[in-house]
């Protein structure tokens, strides 16, 4: 799961854990869409994603963060 992989990647390089913030919830109760931000202090990394549940939105944001963090660590 991307959230776990991101946490392990950050811990292995001694960066702080990511913070997840729900930015928006839209749609009717039975068909909501969650917009979530994943931010990593010290890496200037903020990603945003949406999903049909908070968990799925967090996982999507974490997946984007892994890609961004990996690029920053490679440079």
C-alpha positions, 0 to 999 in steps of 0.5 A: 500500500502506498501509504506504508511504502511512503512512510518506510521510504521517509523513515529510511532517510530520517525524514518526518512522516507525512501529514494527510489533510482532507481538503474537500468532501463533495457529492451526496452521502452515498457517492462522496468524493474526498480530496486529500493533501499529503505534505512532507515537512522538510522536503517541500513536497505537497501532493493532492489526490481524490478518491471515493473514500478518504483512505483511497484518496490518501493512498493516491496522494501517497503514491504521487508523493513517492514519485516526487520524493524519489525524484528529489532524493535522486537529484 
